[in-house]
Amino acid sequence: MITDQDVTKLKKTFLTHAEFKKYVKILASKKDLQAFATKKELHILEEKVDGLVYEVGDLKVEFGEMKETLDLVNNKINRFLGNIDNLQTESNVCTVVQRRHTEQIEGPARHTSFILPA
């Protein structure tokens, strides 16, 4: 059983209905309470959020496809740059070989006073 002493202790610990109404009037007016969303507004918001979730999923798929395309482009660019590097190396080798051939031809021509055609 609950005694009168228990009721007094509970009244000191918890708000009574009258005290609650008093604090609600102080803390929140009807105008303040109208700022909260209704169930209908929450349902509309939920539908909008669901639509956004669907759109984000579509964007993820599109970004995945775009990443695959960019990977292919990146691979082709890397191959192209590798070909350019190979051509530069080949050009440097050809320059060295040409310099050696020129020295091999012009060296004896200078000593023998042979005139090379221009």
MMTF fields as JSON, N, C-alpha, C and O atoms, coordinates in Angstrom:
{
  "mmtfVersion": "1.0.0",
  "mmtfProducer": "UNKNOWN",
  "numBonds": 471,
  "numAtoms": 472,
  "numGroups": 118,
  "numChains": 1,
  "numModels": 1,
  "chainsPerModel": [1],
  "groupsPerChain": [118],
  "chainIdList": ["A"],
  "bondAtomList": [4, 2, 8, 6, 12, 10, 16, 14, 20, 18, 24, 22, 28, 26, 32, 30, 36, 34, 40, 38, 44, 42, 48, 46, 52, 50, 56, 54, 60, 58, 64, 62, 68, 66, 72, 70, 76, 74, 80, 78, 84, 82, 88, 86, 92, 90, 96, 94, 100, 98, 104, 102, 108, 106, 112, 110, 116, 114, 120, 118, 124, 122, 128, 126, 132, 130, 136, 134, 140, 138, 144, 142, 148, 146, 152, 150, 156, 154, 160, 158, 164, 162, 168, 166, 172, 170, 176, 174, 180, 178, 184, 182, 188, 186, 192, 190, 196, 194, 200, 198, 204, 202, 208, 206, 212, 210, 216, 214, 220, 218, 224, 222, 228, 226, 232, 230, 236, 234, 240, 238, 244, 242, 248, 246, 252, 250, 256, 254, 260, 258, 264, 262, 268, 266, 272, 270, 276, 274, 280, 278, 284, 282, 288, 286, 292, 290, 296, 294, 300, 298, 304, 302, 308, 306, 312, 310, 316, 314, 320, 318, 324, 322, 328, 326, 332, 330, 336, 334, 340, 338, 344, 342, 348, 346, 352, 350, 356, 354, 360, 358, 364, 362, 368, 366, 372, 370, 376, 374, 380, 378, 384, 382, 388, 386, 392, 390, 396, 394, 400, 398, 404, 402, 408, 406, 412, 410, 416, 414, 420, 418, 424, 422, 428, 426, 432, 430, 436, 434, 440, 438, 444, 442, 448, 446, 452, 450, 456, 454, 460, 458, 464, 462, 468, 466],
  "bondOrderList": [1, 1, 1, 1, 1, 1, 1, 1, 1, 1, 1, 1, 1, 1, 1, 1, 1, 1, 1, 1, 1, 1, 1, 1, 1, 1, 1, 1, 1, 1, 1, 1, 1, 1, 1, 1, 1, 1, 1, 1, 1, 1, 1, 1, 1, 1, 1, 1, 1, 1, 1, 1, 1, 1, 1, 1, 1, 1, 1, 1, 1, 1, 1, 1, 1, 1, 1, 1, 1, 1, 1, 1, 1, 1, 1, 1, 1, 1, 1, 1, 1, 1, 1, 1, 1, 1, 1, 1, 1, 1, 1, 1, 1, 1, 1, 1, 1, 1, 1, 1, 1, 1, 1, 1, 1, 1, 1, 1, 1, 1, 1, 1, 1, 1, 1, 1, 1],
  "groupList": [{"groupName": "MET", "atomNameList": ["N", "CA", "C", "O"], "elementList": ["N", "C", "C", "O"], "formalChargeList": [0, 0, 0, 0], "bondAtomList": [1, 0, 2, 1, 3, 2], "bondOrderList": [1, 1, 2], "singleLetterCode": "M", "chemCompType": "L-PEPTIDE LINKING"}, {"groupName": "ILE", "atomNameList": ["N", "CA", "C", "O"], "elementList": ["N", "C", "C", "O"], "formalChargeList": [0, 0, 0, 0], "bondAtomList": [1, 0, 2, 1, 3, 2], "bondOrderList": [1, 1, 2], "singleLetterCode": "I", "chemCompType": "L-PEPTIDE LINKING"}, {"groupName": "THR", "atomNameList": ["N", "CA", "C", "O"], "elementList": ["N", "C", "C", "O"], "formalChargeList": [0, 0, 0, 0], "bondAtomList": [1, 0, 2, 1, 3, 2], "bondOrderList": [1, 1, 2], "singleLetterCode": "T", "chemCompType": "L-PEPTIDE LINKING"}, {"groupName": "ASP", "atomNameList": ["N", "CA", "C", "O"], "elementList": ["N", "C", "C", "O"], "formalChargeList": [0, 0, 0, 0], "bondAtomList": [1, 0, 2, 1, 3, 2], "bondOrderList": [1, 1, 2], "singleLetterCode": "D", "chemCompType": "L-PEPTIDE LINKING"}, {"groupName": "GLN", "atomNameList": ["N", "CA", "C", "O"], "elementList": ["N", "C", "C", "O"], "formalChargeList": [0, 0, 0, 0], "bondAtomList": [1, 0, 2, 1, 3, 2], "bondOrderList": [1, 1, 2], "singleLetterCode": "Q", "chemCompType": "L-PEPTIDE LINKING"}, {"groupName": "VAL", "atomNameList": ["N", "CA", "C", "O"], "elementList": ["N", "C", "C", "O"], "formalChargeList": [0, 0, 0, 0], "bondAtomList": [1, 0, 2, 1, 3, 2], "bondOrderList": [1, 1, 2], "singleLetterCode": "V", "chemCompType": "L-PEPTIDE LINKING"}, {"groupName": "LYS", "atomNameList": ["N", "CA", "C", "O"], "elementList": ["N", "C", "C", "O"], "formalChargeList": [0, 0, 0, 0], "bondAtomList": [1, 0, 2, 1, 3, 2], "bondOrderList": [1, 1, 2], "singleLetterCode": "K", "chemCompType": "L-PEPTIDE LINKING"}, {"groupName": "LEU", "atomNameList": ["N", "CA", "C", "O"], "elementList": ["N", "C", "C", "O"], "formalChargeList": [0, 0, 0, 0], "bondAtomList": [1, 0, 2, 1, 3, 2], "bondOrderList": [1, 1, 2], "singleLetterCode": "L", "chemCompType": "L-PEPTIDE LINKING"}, {"groupName": "PHE", "atomNameList": ["N", "CA", "C", "O"], "elementList": ["N", "C", "C", "O"], "formalChargeList": [0, 0, 0, 0], "bondAtomList": [1, 0, 2, 1, 3, 2], "bondOrderList": [1, 1, 2], "singleLetterCode": "F", "chemCompType": "L-PEPTIDE LINKING"}, {"groupName": "HIS", "atomNameList": ["N", "CA", "C", "O"], "elementList": ["N", "C", "C", "O"], "formalChargeList": [0, 0, 0, 0], "bondAtomList": [1, 0, 2, 1, 3, 2], "bondOrderList": [1, 1, 2], "singleLetterCode": "H", "chemCompType": "L-PEPTIDE LINKING"}, {"groupName": "ALA", "atomNameList": ["N", "CA", "C", "O"], "elementList": ["N", "C", "C", "O"], "formalChargeList": [0, 0, 0, 0], "bondAtomList": [1, 0, 2, 1, 3, 2], "bondOrderList": [1, 1, 2], "singleLetterCode": "A", "chemCompType": "L-PEPTIDE LINKING"}, {"groupName": "GLU", "atomNameList": ["N", "CA", "C", "O"], "elementList": ["N", "C", "C", "O"], "formalChargeList": [0, 0, 0, 0], "bondAtomList": [1, 0, 2, 1, 3, 2], "bondOrderList": [1, 1, 2], "singleLetterCode": "E", "chemCompType": "L-PEPTIDE LINKING"}, {"groupName": "TYR", "atomNameList": ["N", "CA", "C", "O"], "elementList": ["N", "C", "C", "O"], "formalChargeList": [0, 0, 0, 0], "bondAtomList": [1, 0, 2, 1, 3, 2], "bondOrderList": [1, 1, 2], "singleLetterCode": "Y", "chemCompType": "L-PEPTIDE LINKING"}, {"groupName": "SER", "atomNameList": ["N", "CA", "C", "O"], "elementList": ["N", "C", "C", "O"], "formalChargeList": [0, 0, 0, 0], "bondAtomList": [1, 0, 2, 1, 3, 2], "bondOrderList": [1, 1, 2], "singleLetterCode": "S", "chemCompType": "L-PEPTIDE LINKING"}, {"groupName": "GLY", "atomNameList": ["N", "CA", "C", "O"], "elementList": ["N", "C", "C", "O"], "formalChargeList": [0, 0, 0, 0], "bondAtomList": [1, 0, 2, 1, 3, 2], "bondOrderList": [1, 1, 2], "singleLetterCode": "G", "chemCompType": "PEPTIDE LINKING"}, {"groupName": "ASN", "atomNameList": ["N", "CA", "C", "O"], "elementList": ["N", "C", "C", "O"], "formalChargeList": [0, 0, 0, 0], "bondAtomList": [1, 0, 2, 1, 3, 2], "bondOrderList": [1, 1, 2], "singleLetterCode": "N", "chemCompType": "L-PEPTIDE LINKING"}, {"groupName": "ARG", "atomNameList": ["N", "CA", "C", "O"], "elementList": ["N", "C", "C", "O"], "formalChargeList": [0, 0, 0, 0], "bondAtomList": [1, 0, 2, 1, 3, 2], "bondOrderList": [1, 1, 2], "singleLetterCode": "R", "chemCompType": "L-PEPTIDE LINKING"}, {"groupName": "CYS", "atomNameList": ["N", "CA", "C", "O"], "elementList": ["N", "C", "C", "O"], "formalChargeList": [0, 0, 0, 0], "bondAtomList": [1, 0, 2, 1, 3, 2], "bondOrderList": [1, 1, 2], "singleLetterCode": "C", "chemCompType": "L-PEPTIDE LINKING"}, {"groupName": "PRO", "atomNameList": ["N", "CA", "C", "O"], "elementList": ["N", "C", "C", "O"], "formalChargeList": [0, 0, 0, 0], "bondAtomList": [1, 0, 2, 1, 3, 2], "bondOrderList": [1, 1, 2], "singleLetterCode": "P", "chemCompType": "L-PEPTIDE LINKING"}],
  "groupTypeList": [0, 1, 2, 3, 4, 3, 5, 2, 6, 7, 6, 6, 2, 8, 7, 2, 9, 10, 11, 8, 6, 6, 12, 5, 6, 1, 7, 10, 13, 6, 6, 3, 7, 4, 10, 8, 10, 2, 6, 6, 11, 7, 9, 1, 7, 11, 11, 6, 5, 3, 14, 7, 5, 12, 11, 5, 14, 3, 7, 6, 5, 11, 8, 14, 11, 0, 6, 11, 2, 7, 3, 7, 5, 15, 15, 6, 1, 15, 16, 8, 7, 14, 15, 1, 3, 15, 7, 4, 2, 11, 13, 15, 5, 17, 2, 5, 5, 4, 16, 16, 9, 2, 11, 4, 1, 11, 14, 18, 10, 16, 9, 2, 13, 8, 1, 7, 18, 10],
  "groupIdList": [1, 2, 3, 4, 5, 6, 7, 8, 9, 10, 11, 12, 13, 14, 15, 16, 17, 18, 19, 20, 21, 22, 23, 24, 25, 26, 27, 28, 29, 30, 31, 32, 33, 34, 35, 36, 37, 38, 39, 40, 41, 42, 43, 44, 45, 46, 47, 48, 49, 50, 51, 52, 53, 54, 55, 56, 57, 58, 59, 60, 61, 62, 63, 64, 65, 66, 67, 68, 69, 70, 71, 72, 73, 74, 75, 76, 77, 78, 79, 80, 81, 82, 83, 84, 85, 86, 87, 88, 89, 90, 91, 92, 93, 94, 95, 96, 97, 98, 99, 100, 101, 102, 103, 104, 105, 106, 107, 108, 109, 110, 111, 112, 113, 114, 115, 116, 117, 118],
  "secStructList": [7, 7, 7, 2, 2, 2, 2, 2, 2, 2, 2, 2, 2, 1, 7, 7, 2, 2, 2, 2, 2, 2, 2, 2, 2, 2, 2, 7, 7, 2, 2, 2, 2, 2, 6, 1, 7, 7, 2, 2, 2, 2, 2, 2, 2, 2, 2, 2, 2, 2, 2, 2, 2, 2, 2, 2, 2, 2, 2, 2, 2, 2, 2, 2, 2, 2, 2, 2, 2, 2, 2, 2, 2, 2, 2, 2, 2, 2, 2, 2, 2, 2, 2, 2, 2, 2, 2, 2, 2, 2, 2, 2, 2, 2, 2, 2, 2, 2, 2, 2, 2, 2, 2, 2, 2, 2, 2, 2, 2, 2, 2, 6, 6, 7, 7, 7, 7, 7],
  "xCoordList": [0.822, 0.0, 0.874, 1.993, 0.306, 0.991, 0.451, -0.755, 1.37, 0.984, 0.961, 1.397, 0.446, 0.429, 1.858, 2.128, 2.735, 4.141, 4.729, 5.503, 4.372, 4.831, 4.294, 5.02, 3.02, 2.407, 3.121, 3.404, 3.415, 4.12, 5.496, 5.926, 6.176, 7.51, 7.424, 8.259, 6.437, 6.252, 5.929, 6.418, 5.109, 4.78, 6.022, 6.145, 6.93, 8.174, 9.096, 9.839, 9.062, 9.955, 9.429, 10.191, 8.125, 7.547, 6.57, 6.068, 6.312, 5.324, 3.92, 3.643, 3.051, 1.648, 1.077, 1.726, -0.149, -0.786, -0.942, -0.703, -1.336, -1.528, -0.193, -0.131, 0.869, 2.192, 2.668, 3.276, 2.381, 2.787, 2.113, 2.772, 0.815, 0.088, 0.664, 0.785, 1.013, 1.572, 2.89, 3.112, 3.771, 5.067, 4.92, 5.681, 3.957, 3.738, 3.321, 3.76, 2.478, 2.06, 3.254, 3.339, 4.153, 5.324, 6.325, 6.859, 6.581, 7.637, 7.204, 8.01, 5.956, 5.539, 4.107, 3.187, 3.945, 2.603, 2.049, 2.757, 0.78, 0.209, 0.993, 1.228, 1.388, 2.163, 3.482, 3.903, 4.136, 5.391, 5.143, 5.947, 4.039, 3.738, 3.389, 3.575, 2.888, 2.569, 3.83, 3.756, 4.984, 6.238, 6.647, 7.472, 6.091, 6.406, 5.642, 4.572, 6.199, 5.582, 4.402, 4.383, 3.423, 2.288, 2.623, 3.645, 1.758, 1.983, 1.972, 2.768, 1.056, 0.963, 2.263, 2.79, 2.766, 4.016, 5.189, 6.064, 5.204, 6.268, 6.178, 7.206, 4.967, 4.785, 5.291, 5.962, 4.964, 5.444, 6.968, 7.607, 7.545, 9.011, 9.625, 10.659, 8.993, 9.49, 9.499, 10.45, 8.428, 8.371, 9.48, 10.095, 9.734, 10.805, 12.161, 13.008, 12.367, 13.641, 13.821, 14.916, 12.733, 12.806, 13.194, 14.004, 12.617, 12.963, 14.43, 15.101, 14.921, 16.334, 17.251, 18.302, 16.858, 17.649, 17.734, 18.797, 16.624, 16.594, 17.516, 18.279, 17.433, 18.283, 19.769, 20.608, 20.089, 21.487, 21.971, 23.122, 21.111, 21.476, 21.775, 22.739, 20.941, 21.188, 22.523, 23.278, 22.804, 24.068, 25.267, 26.29, 25.134, 26.223, 26.488, 27.642, 25.417, 25.57, 26.243, 27.163, 25.772, 26.346, 27.821, 28.643, 28.155, 29.557, 30.41, 31.568, 29.846, 30.578, 30.876, 31.983, 29.862, 30.073, 31.096, 31.93, 31.018, 31.959, 33.386, 34.343, 33.52, 34.846, 35.44, 36.629, 34.607, 35.091, 35.578, 36.628, 34.808, 35.192, 36.49, 37.371, 36.607, 37.828, 39.035, 40.148, 38.813, 39.907, 40.392, 41.594, 39.441, 39.827, 40.605, 41.619, 40.125, 40.818, 42.207, 43.179, 42.294, 43.582, 44.563, 45.741, 44.077, 44.946, 45.447, 46.618, 44.548, 44.961, 45.973, 46.925, 45.77, 46.73, 48.082, 49.122, 48.073, 49.329, 50.061, 51.283, 49.305, 49.94, 50.513, 51.62, 49.762, 50.213, 51.5, 52.448, 51.526, 52.727, 53.9, 55.048, 53.612, 54.666, 55.235, 56.447, 54.349, 54.828, 55.684, 56.707, 55.282, 56.079, 57.446, 58.463, 57.465, 58.744, 59.638, 60.839, 59.049, 59.825, 60.379, 61.527, 59.549, 60.016, 61.133, 62.066, 61.057, 62.125, 63.424, 64.502, 63.308, 64.502, 65.101, 66.317, 64.261, 64.738, 65.38, 66.396, 64.793, 65.355, 66.745, 67.666, 66.881, 68.191, 69.237, 70.381, 68.85, 69.778, 70.178, 71.352, 69.192, 69.482, 70.422, 71.291, 70.256, 71.14, 72.573, 73.515, 72.736, 74.083, 74.697, 75.866, 73.913, 74.419, 74.794, 75.831, 73.957, 74.248, 75.517, 76.325, 75.709, 76.919, 78.158, 79.171, 78.083, 79.202, 79.488, 80.644, 78.431, 78.629, 79.241, 80.123, 78.763, 79.304, 80.789, 81.595, 81.146, 82.562, 83.383, 84.509, 82.816, 83.54, 83.737, 84.728, 82.82, 82.943, 83.8, 84.666, 83.577, 84.286, 85.74, 86.611, 85.988, 87.377, 88.354, 89.308, 88.158, 89.093, 89.07, 90.097, 87.926, 87.841, 88.698, 89.294, 88.784, 89.628, 91.106, 91.867, 91.503, 92.913, 93.328, 94.5, 92.391, 92.735, 92.351, 92.454, 91.909, 91.463, 90.403, 90.358, 89.562, 88.451, 87.291, 87.002, 86.631, 85.517, 84.226, 83.932, 83.47, 82.188, 81.09, 81.083, 80.173, 79.072, 78.169, 78.023, 77.588, 76.732, 75.37, 74.537],
  "yCoordList": [-1.176, 0.0, 1.25, 1.273, 2.269, 3.564, 4.39, 4.574, 4.87, 5.662, 7.142, 7.538, 7.949, 9.397, 9.936, 10.885, 9.337, 9.754, 9.486, 10.3, 8.352, 8.037, 9.053, 9.501, 9.413, 10.385, 11.72, 12.362, 12.149, 13.413, 13.358, 14.319, 12.261, 12.107, 12.134, 12.764, 11.467, 11.45, 12.846, 13.234, 13.607, 14.964, 15.856, 16.756, 15.604, 16.382, 15.987, 16.829, 14.729, 14.222, 14.506, 14.92, 14.287, 14.411, 15.58, 16.045, 16.049, 17.105, 16.547, 15.435, 17.333, 16.977, 17.487, 18.258, 17.053, 17.479, 19.006, 19.634, 19.589, 21.045, 21.764, 22.762, 21.263, 21.886, 21.76, 22.678, 20.615, 20.415, 21.444, 22.048, 21.646, 22.625, 24.015, 24.798, 24.317, 25.636, 25.834, 26.892, 24.814, 24.932, 24.943, 25.618, 24.206, 24.203, 25.601, 26.074, 26.261, 27.614, 28.573, 29.497, 28.357, 29.232, 28.937, 29.861, 27.672, 27.295, 27.323, 27.653, 26.985, 26.892, 27.381, 26.891, 28.352, 28.826, 27.998, 27.156, 28.23, 27.515, 27.831, 26.968, 29.085, 29.509, 28.738, 28.321, 28.548, 27.773, 26.326, 25.739, 25.755, 24.362, 24.181, 23.088, 25.22, 25.129, 25.027, 24.64, 25.371, 25.268, 23.814, 23.529, 22.901, 21.488, 20.917, 21.407, 19.891, 19.279, 18.406, 17.799, 18.359, 17.467, 16.112, 15.966, 15.111, 13.79, 13.851, 13.188, 14.658, 14.796, 15.393, 14.921, 16.429, 17.053, 16.084, 16.065, 15.289, 14.293, 13.237, 12.78, 12.844, 11.857, 12.417, 11.718, 13.687, 14.329, 14.389, 14.122, 14.74, 14.796, 13.416, 13.29, 12.39, 11.02, 10.623, 10.003, 10.987, 10.68, 11.401, 10.83, 12.656, 13.419, 12.796, 12.701, 12.374, 11.749, 10.434, 10.122, 9.663, 8.399, 8.67, 7.94, 9.723, 10.093, 10.48, 10.131, 11.206, 11.602, 10.391, 10.325, 9.444, 8.221, 7.477, 6.973, 7.404, 6.74, 7.464, 6.834, 8.812, 9.597, 9.434, 9.365, 9.372, 9.169, 7.805, 7.666, 6.804, 5.471, 5.523, 4.916, 6.255, 6.405, 7.102, 6.718, 8.124, 8.852, 7.943, 8.031, 7.078, 6.148, 5.24, 4.98, 4.753, 3.881, 4.656, 4.155, 5.89, 6.7, 7.013, 6.981, 7.314, 7.583, 6.333, 6.427, 5.165, 3.918, 3.718, 3.327, 3.993, 3.879, 4.9, 4.602, 6.11, 7.155, 6.78, 7.059, 6.148, 5.733, 4.699, 4.746, 3.763, 2.757, 3.422, 3.062, 4.396, 5.111, 5.876, 5.872, 6.534, 7.287, 6.359, 6.724, 5.171, 4.202, 3.806, 3.69, 3.597, 3.262, 4.404, 4.177, 5.636, 6.804, 6.929, 7.218, 6.712, 6.798, 5.761, 6.06, 4.537, 3.493, 3.878, 3.675, 4.442, 4.846, 5.977, 6.0, 6.911, 8.02, 7.476, 7.906, 6.537, 5.951, 5.229, 5.328, 4.496, 3.839, 4.875, 4.708, 5.94, 7.006, 7.641, 7.866, 7.925, 8.514, 7.531, 7.941, 6.246, 5.243, 5.228, 5.104, 5.356, 5.422, 6.664, 6.596, 7.783, 9.01, 8.823, 9.238, 8.201, 7.946, 7.054, 7.299, 6.015, 5.128, 5.894, 5.696, 6.778, 7.572, 8.53, 8.736, 9.108, 10.005, 9.23, 9.699, 8.046, 7.218, 6.837, 6.903, 6.438, 6.077, 7.275, 7.129, 8.459, 9.671, 9.967, 10.333, 9.806, 10.047, 9.061, 9.442, 7.802, 6.794, 7.137, 7.046, 7.537, 7.894, 9.094, 9.148, 10.048, 11.218, 10.794, 11.276, 9.896, 9.422, 8.673, 8.881, 7.798, 7.027, 7.962, 7.783, 8.947, 9.898, 10.687, 10.917, 11.104, 11.825, 10.949, 11.435, 9.672, 8.759, 8.598, 8.624, 8.431, 8.275, 9.539, 9.473, 10.681, 11.947, 12.048, 12.445, 11.688, 11.741, 10.742, 11.04, 9.555, 8.545, 8.973, 8.59, 9.752, 10.203, 11.462, 11.551, 12.429, 13.704, 13.595, 14.313, 12.706, 12.555, 12.233, 12.985, 11.161, 10.845, 11.899, 12.154, 12.503, 13.512, 14.718, 15.309, 15.097, 16.237, 15.918, 16.772, 14.717, 14.349, 14.159, 14.32, 13.826, 13.575, 14.743, 14.645, 15.848, 17.049, 16.716, 17.326, 15.747, 15.38, 16.299, 16.487, 16.864, 17.787, 16.989, 16.374, 17.02, 16.312, 17.188, 18.402, 16.587, 17.384, 17.898, 17.251, 19.028, 19.648, 19.073, 19.49],
  "zCoordList": [0.0, 0.0, 0.0, 0.513, -0.595, -0.618, 0.534, 0.694, 1.312, 2.471, 2.108, 1.028, 3.028, 2.816, 2.718, 1.981, 3.445, 3.413, 2.022, 1.518, 1.391, 0.037, -0.969, -1.857, -0.825, -1.735, -1.603, -2.614, -0.404, -0.185, -0.822, -1.459, -0.658, -1.248, -2.777, -3.425, -3.358, -4.811, -5.334, -6.395, -4.602, -5.021, -5.023, -5.854, -4.099, -4.075, -5.229, -5.735, -5.65, -6.687, -8.086, -8.96, -8.311, -9.648, -9.703, -8.681, -10.949, -11.153, -11.065, -11.512, -10.485, -10.525, -11.837, -12.543, -12.167, -13.414, -13.447, -14.479, -12.333, -12.257, -12.46, -13.177, -11.835, -11.996, -13.442, -13.992, -14.043, -15.438, -16.343, -17.189, -16.174, -16.988, -16.767, -17.709, -15.546, -15.223, -15.98, -16.57, -15.966, -16.644, -18.167, -18.86, -18.678, -20.122, -20.572, -21.62, -19.783, -20.132, -20.09, -20.899, -19.169, -19.049, -20.16, -20.773, -20.423, -21.356, -22.813, -23.683, -23.099, -24.49, -24.643, -23.988, -25.516, -25.823, -26.975, -27.526, -27.346, -28.486, -29.748, -30.594, -29.848, -31.026, -31.091, -32.17, -29.936, -29.9, -30.318, -31.043, -29.865, -30.182, -31.652, -32.186, -32.331, -33.754, -34.608, -35.774, -34.04, -34.784, -34.995, -35.863, -34.225, -34.38, -35.577, -35.938, -36.172, -37.357, -36.961, -35.89, -37.849, -37.664, -38.271, -38.942, -38.034, -38.614, -40.131, -40.795, -40.679, -42.133, -42.689, -43.696, -42.024, -42.474, -42.368, -43.234, -41.317, -41.163, -42.257, -42.757, -42.635, -43.706, -45.036, -45.796, -45.313, -46.542, -46.54, -47.558, -45.398, -45.28, -45.5, -46.157, -44.954, -45.126, -46.608, -47.084, -47.334, -48.766, -49.524, -50.424, -49.16, -49.821, -49.534, -50.423, -48.301, -47.923, -48.673, -49.141, -48.786, -49.539, -50.989, -51.559, -51.594, -52.963, -53.078, -54.049, -52.075, -52.089, -51.946, -52.585, -51.119, -50.952, -52.273, -52.635, -52.995, -54.303, -55.281, -56.014, -55.281, -56.185, -55.845, -56.743, -54.558, -54.145, -54.615, -55.03, -54.555, -55.055, -56.548, -57.015, -57.301, -58.74, -58.988, -59.882, -58.194, -58.357, -58.082, -58.761, -57.09, -56.792, -57.979, -58.32, -58.614, -59.787, -60.919, -61.565, -61.151, -62.23, -61.951, -62.866, -60.698, -60.364, -60.552, -60.96, -60.259, -60.483, -61.954, -62.326, -62.809, -64.247, -64.734, -65.588, -64.178, -64.563, -64.142, -64.864, -62.975, -62.511, -63.459, -63.771, -63.916, -64.867, -66.154, -66.686, -66.65, -67.862, -67.644, -68.504, -66.491, -66.193, -66.057, -66.434, -65.522, -65.43, -66.825, -67.063, -67.749, -69.126, -69.771, -70.431, -69.576, -70.132, -69.514, -70.211, -68.224, -67.532, -68.074, -68.271, -68.317, -68.88, -70.268, -70.589, -71.096, -72.442, -72.394, -73.174, -71.484, -71.33, -70.88, -71.38, -69.942, -69.471, -70.603, -70.718, -71.446, -72.602, -73.56, -74.074, -73.798, -74.692, -74.151, -74.902, -72.859, -72.254, -72.304, -72.472, -72.16, -72.289, -73.694, -73.872, -74.724, -76.112, -76.332, -77.013, -75.77, -75.898, -75.252, -75.807, -74.085, -73.406, -74.264, -74.377, -74.87, -75.752, -76.945, -77.341, -77.522, -78.665, -78.27, -79.045, -77.097, -76.63, -76.43, -76.796, -75.849, -75.66, -77.007, -77.183, -77.961, -79.289, -79.982, -80.661, -79.813, -80.417, -79.831, -80.56, -78.528, -77.887, -78.402, -78.654, -78.558, -79.077, -80.507, -80.864, -81.336, -82.731, -82.802, -83.672, -81.901, -81.871, -81.564, -82.194, -80.6, -80.25, -81.43, -81.758, -82.072, -83.211, -84.364, -85.002, -84.622, -85.708, -85.403, -86.303, -84.157, -83.786, -84.021, -84.525, -83.66, -83.882, -85.381, -85.803, -86.176, -87.627, -88.223, -89.079, -87.76, -88.273, -87.94, -88.783, -86.71, -86.329, -87.146, -87.547, -87.392, -88.167, -89.619, -90.241, -90.163, -91.549, -91.642, -92.512, -90.767, -90.857, -90.388, -90.878, -89.452, -88.951, -90.067, -90.269, -90.79, -91.88, -92.996, -93.625, -93.239, -94.302, -93.956, -94.856, -92.722, -92.324, -92.539, -92.994, -92.219, -92.347, -93.803, -94.141, -94.644, -96.053, -96.94, -98.163, -96.352, -97.08, -98.134, -99.203, -97.816, -98.683, -98.34, -97.158, -99.303, -99.081, -99.19, -100.214, -98.107, -98.057, -98.668, -98.463, -99.408, -99.95, -98.823, -97.785, -99.038, -98.013, -97.99, -97.185]
}
